[in-house]
Each structure stands twice: as C-alpha cells, then as structure tokens.
Amino acid sequence: MSKRDFYEILGVQRKASADELKSAYRKKAKELHPDRNPEDAKADQKFQELNEAYDVLKDDQKRAAYDQYGHQAFEGPGGGRGGGPGFGFDFSTSFTDVFDDLFGEFMGGRRGGGGGQQRAARGSDLRYNMEISLDDAFTGKTATIRIPGSVACETCSGSGAEAGSKPQACPTCSGVGKVRAQQGFFTIERTCPTCQGLGRVVKNPCKACSGAGRVQRERTLNVNIPQGVEDGTRIRLAGEGEAGVRGGPKGDLYIFLSIAPHQLFKREGADLLCHVPVSFTSAALGGNVEVPTLGGGRARITIPEGTQSGKQFRLRGKGMPGLRGQGAHGDLFVEVAVETPVNLTKKQQELLREFEKAGNAQNSPETSSFFAKVKEFFSEPKE
C-alpha cells in the first residue's frame, strides 16, 4: 500500500513554514495519540505515521530530499537514495521536544534517568438522564439519584495490592509505562503490555477487587437542580464518575436534564404560553377569566367585548425565572380560544337562529370581509 503524502498527513500546504509545521503537528498529535484513542485499533499506526511525517519535514535536508524525490528519498541502503546520505527516522529525536508539553496529562510528566512513572488510569465519565417537571424547573429542587458504577476498593484503599504489600515498579518498562522497539529506521514507543501503561505491577493482588483497586457498587447522590434550567441542560459533578484503576483519579458524572410536558403550560425560552378556552357569550359580551400561574399563583384577565380566538394577553413577569434565580422573569402569554357551543337544546337552537336573523355585517366583520373578497375573486375576468 502506497504511503500518504507527508504534507497531507500534517494537514499543511507544501510551502508551510517551520512554525506552521510545528503547530500542525502539536494539534494532530493531541488528536491522534493512542492514549486518547484506546478503542481505535489503528491508533498506533496513525500516530507513527504522523511522527514520521513531522520528523522528515521539520529537518531542512530531509524536507528538501522529500520535496524532490518523495518517499523514494528514504528507501534503499542506509535509508538514502542510491546509497547517498541517509535520512532515517528516529522517533525519539522528533518527539522529545514536544512530548512533555503535549502528553504530560497522560504520562504524569517525565523524569530524568528513565525513572518516570505513568499516572494511574483515570476512571470513566458517567452519564445520567433525568426527567423533571416544569414546576421543578421553575422552583428548583434537590433530587436523590442512585448511580451504579465502580468505587475505590476499601480493603486495599484503591492500590490493588493485598494488605502488607504494595505495587512495585514494572520490570518490563522500569516504571516508565512505555516500551520502545526498533523497527528499521524507526524507534516506536508503545504502552507497556505488562503494566498497561501504569508503570507498576501488583504481585499480591487484593482479593476483594482482584487487583483492580476498585469494585462495583451502587451509590446514592443528592443533586441540586437550580431554578430556570432548560431542556437539555447538562450538570457536571466532578469526581463522581467511576473510580480510576489502582488509585487513579475519578471520572466525572454528567446529568442531562429533560423537562416533561406540562398539562397547562408550554415553555418558549423564558416565556410561558397557556391556552384558555372562553365561552361564546363571554367572548362576545366581555367578561373576566381566572388563569393559574406556575408556582401556585393565580391571575385575572379582563376579556373585552368581541374578543376573537387567538387573541393573546401578556402577563409580565409571570414566566420562568432566570437560571439560578438570576435575571428577570419571562412573561406568561394567555391565548384565548373561543369555544363553540355543543349539545344545544331546542330552545338554545331557536335563540341562536333568532340571533342570526337579527345580525348584520357589522356583527361579523371578518366573515363579511372574507366573502366580499371571494365574490371579487370570482367576478374578475379570466384571461
């Protein structure tokens, strides 16, 4: 399989400066590092490919040879074209200058003399989906949840070692957590297979946790839901995720909130909408209607004569509070729906027919206007 273009691997133009190359390499290295892609079977291969590209392009001689001959510049005896000066790739040389800056978070920093030690693996983050009512979002609440997951083993205090013993430096990697292997011109650094990158091994594993330093257990947590939260709000509880391996730092717990539909109110940002039915006579003659508000309050609205369906009345400050009670409240919009009478008695039907006979265009201006437009439409000459 043919090799990819080095400039393409780094994502830069062929005329990129040294600073642009270094910046692109740092960005790609963070993205492709195997410690950040444990589920990608090709992570090591992609990372090796990136480092080979940067090792060549950062060196003026190697870059000039690559620009002229391509990958063939580094093939043949001695790594050079036609037996000429070699341009072999040395991983340790190319990566050292940016290793600490990029991956201190994974490696826990390097120490002189090869005696550095990997930081213990961080625990996984957890996600919890919680549905709350609109009333809870209005007032805020403290919710109690039960979270299954791993916690530090109490027997060994998370070390993974049996009482009276402790983890020892890994003999394979001397406690560094990484091993190097020479492959032709390449020096490849990989996670130590013996200690899985921890730098330590447990010879006498704890019986309670089988040496993992953590056990499965369900926990109960109290979660504070602030006022004004919206659907899709994410709450992060640092350190409440799964315990790390052998004393590693805990992950985080992320709570994703969803708000259940309310039987009376519909939320639109900070505002609330409430559909209120009114009788035919109240809409025609005018009157008053009492509506509820979130939080248990009530408000009275005056309905003017001739109110039509869809008419909205605004109650300022009766909507949702700002997040954590900060900022102004939204408004409550009450939308009137005029209800057509049903199940009429004969007497009621007769009265309505008399009302219709006594009516005129001024009683139903929208109806009269509509049918006037319809009449005009049909009377227009057709081409």
N, C-alpha and C positions, 0 to 999 in steps of 0.2 A: 504494500500500500504506500503510495507516494506521500511525502511529508507535506504538511501545510506550510504556507508562506509565513516566515517569522514575523513580518510586519502585521499580517492578518491576525496572528495569534495574540499579539500585544494590542491590536486594535488601533494602530497609528499609521500615519502616512509615511511613505518612504523618505520624505525629507524631514522627518521629525527630529527635533533637537535632542541632546542628551538629557536635558531636564524633562522633556516631554516623554521620552522613553522610560525614565525612572518613575515618573508619576503614573504612567500607564501600567508599569509593572507592579507597583505597590497596590494599585487598585485591583488588578487582576489576581494578584497573589492572595489578597484578603478574601476574594470571592471564591477562588478555586482550591484553597488549602484543604487537604484531606480531613483535618480535624473539624472543619466546618461542613464537610460533606460525607459524613460517615455512612450514608446509605447509597452513595454513588460508587459502584464497583470500579469505575474508570477514573476515580478521583486522583489516584497516584499518577496515572498515566498523563492526565491533563496537566497536573502540577509540574511533572517532569518536563513536559513539552514546553510549558511556559518558561521555566528556568533555563532551558537550553536556548530558547529564542532570545531571552534577555542577555545571557552570557555572551552570545555572539554579537548582538547589536550594540551593546554598551562599549565594546572594545573597537577602537577605530580601525585596527588592522583586520580584525575578523569581519567587521562590517563591510569594509572595502572589498574583501575577498568574496563575501556572500553576495554583495551587490553585483559583482562581475560574473561569478560562476554559479551562484545559487548554492543549493545543498551539496553539489559536487565538490565545492571548495574544501569540504571537511571529510571527504571519502578517500580511500586509498591508504597506502602505508604511512604510518606516522600521523594520520589524521590530516595530512596536507594534500593538495592537488599535485599529482605527479611526483610525489616524494619531496615536495618543497617544504617550506616552513609549516609546522603543524599548528592547528587551531583547535586542539582538543578541548572538550567542555569539562569544566571542573565545577561541580555543583557547590562545593564548599566555598570556593572563591566568589562565585556570583551571588551567593545568598547571604553571606555573612554580614555585608554592610547594611542590609535592611531587615535581617532576621529579628533582632530584638525589638525593633520598632513595630513590626507587623504582628508578631506572634507571641509577644510577652504574655498576652491573655491566655494563650493555650499552654505555653511552656512554663509559666511561672518565672520567667527570666532565666538567663544562662549564667552560670558561674564558672569562674576560671578553673583550668585544670581538668575539665571534663567531669567535674563532680556535681553538676547541676541536677536538679530533680524535677520531674514533671509535677505540675499541680494536679491534685486528685480530680477525677471527672465530676463535673457539675451535674446535679440532678436535673431531670426533665421538668419543663414547664407543664402545668396542668390547665385545662380549660373546663369551666363550669357554666352551663347555660341556666339562667334563672329568669323565670317569668314573674312579673309583679303587676299589680293593678294600677290603674291610672290614679286612684286615690293615694296609693303608696308613693307614687312618683310626685304627687302634689305635696304630701306632708313629710316624706322621707320616712325611713324605718330602719330597724336593726333586724336582720334576718339571720336565722340559725341554719347552717347547712352542714351536711355530712359529706366528707371527702375521702374516698378510698385512695390509697397510694402508699408509697414507701416512706418510712421514717427511720432515723438513725437507731441502730440496734443498741438497746440499753445495756445488754450484757457486756459488750466489748467497747461501749462508748463510740461506736462507729468505726473503729480501727480495723475490724475484721479478724483480729488475732485473739486467740484464746487467752484467758486470764493468766498473767505471769509471763507472757511473751509479747512481742511487738513485731510489726512489719520490718523487714530487712531490705537493704539495697539489692536491687535486681542484679544477679550475677551476669546476665546476658548483656545488659546495657550500662552496667556500673552505676545505676541510679539515674541516668540521664533521661530514660524513657524513649530514646531513639537509637536506632542502629543504622550503620552505614554499610553499603555494599558497593563494590567496584564493578561496573559493567562497561567494559571497553574504556571509552574516554569519560564516562560518566561516573560520578560518585553520588549514589542515590541514598537519601536519608528517609527512613520509614519508621513508623511506630513500632516499638519493640513488641514482638509476638509473645514474649514470655510474661511481661507485666502489663501488656495492653496500654503502654504509654504512661503508667503510673510511676514508674521508677522504683517501685517497691513490690516485694512479694511476701506472701504470708505462708510460713512453713507450718504453723499450727493454727489452722482456721477455727474461728469461733463456731461452736456447734449450733448456737441459736440462729445464726444468719448464714452459715456455711461459708464464712469468709468474706461476704459481700459488704459487711458493715451496715446493712440496712435490712429491714423486714417490712412486710406488708401489713398495714393497719388502717382502719377507718378512723378519721379524726372529725371532731365537731368544731366548727368555727363560727364566730359571730361576725357578720358583715354589715357595715354601715352603708345604707343606701341614702345618699343625700337628696335633698329636695331638688325638684326640677330636672331630674335625669330624663334623657330622651331614649327612645327605642334605639337599640344598638350601642348604647354606652358601654364602654369597657372599663372595668375596675381592676387594677393590678395590686395584688397583695404580695409584696416582695418577701421571698424566703418561705412562702407557704406552699411551694410545689414539692416535688419529690426530693428525698434526701439524696446527696451525692454518694458515689461509691467510695467506701473506706474513708469517711471523713470529709469528702468533697463538699463544696458549697451547695446549698439547697437551690432548687429551681424556684420559679415564681408561679403564683396562681392567678389566672386571668378569669374574671367573671364577666360574662356577656349578658347584658340585660335586654329583655324584650318586654313590651308593655301590652297586656291583654286588652282586647277591645272593650270599651265601656258601653253599658246599655243606654246611656243618655247622651254622652258627650263624645265628640270626635276631636282629636287634637291636631292642630296645624301649627307646628312650631311652638311658640309661647301662647298662642291663642286657642280658644276652645269654641266649638260650634255645637249648638243644641237646636234640634228641630222640634218646634212646639205646635201641635195642632190647635186650631181655634174653630169655634163653630161658625156656621154660615151667618147667623144673625149677629154674632159678636164682631165679625169682620165687617159686616155691612153697617151696623149701628154704632160700633165702637164699644170699648169696654176695657177691663183690666184682666191680666193673666199673671199668675204667680209661677216663677220658674225656680228650680233648685240651682245651687252653685256648688262646686267642689269644696269639700271641707265642711259640709253640713249646713251651709247658709241658704238663704232664700232672697229672691229679688222680685219686685213687682214691676210689670211693664204696662204702660198705657197703650191700648190699641186704638188708633184713630179710626174715624168713620171711613168706610170704603177701602180698608186695607186688603191688598191682594196677596195671593200665595207667593212665597219667595221673598217677601219684604223682610229685611234684617234690622234688628235693633242691637245697638252696641252698648255693652256694659263694661265700662273702663275698669281695668284693674281686677277683673274677676276671672282672669285666665290663669295660666300656670306661673309659678314663681320662677325667678332666675335660678341657675344652678347654685346649690348650697344656700339658697335664700338671698343671693346677691343680685342686685339689679332690680328693675321694675317688673311687676307682674304683667302678663299679657292680658288680653281682653276676652270677654265672653260675647260671642255673637249669637243672638237668638233669631232663628229663621222661622217665620210664620208659615204654616201650611193650612190653608182654609179647607175644612172638611166638608165634603158634600153629604147632605143628609141621606140616610138609608133607612129601609124598613118603615116607610111612611104609612100612616093611617089614611083612610079615605078623606077624613077631614083635613089632614095636612096637605094631601094632594090637591084638594079643591082650593085651599087657601093659596097654594103656590101657583095654580093656574090663574086664579084671580089676580095675583101679584104680577104674573107675566103679562096678562092682558092690559093691566093698568100701567105697565112700564113703557119707556120710550128710549130713544138712542142715548139720551144723557145718562140713563141708569147703567148702561153697559158701553162705555166709550171705546174700550179696546175691541170688543166684538164688532161694534159698528164700523170702526176704522178698518178692521181686517176685511170684512166683507165688502166694504167700499173699494178696497184695493183689488179684491178678487174680481169684482164687477168691471173695474177699469182694465184689468189684465185681459179678460175675455172680449172686451169691446174694442181693443186695439186692432187695427187692420194687420193682417198677416201678409208678409211679402211672398 
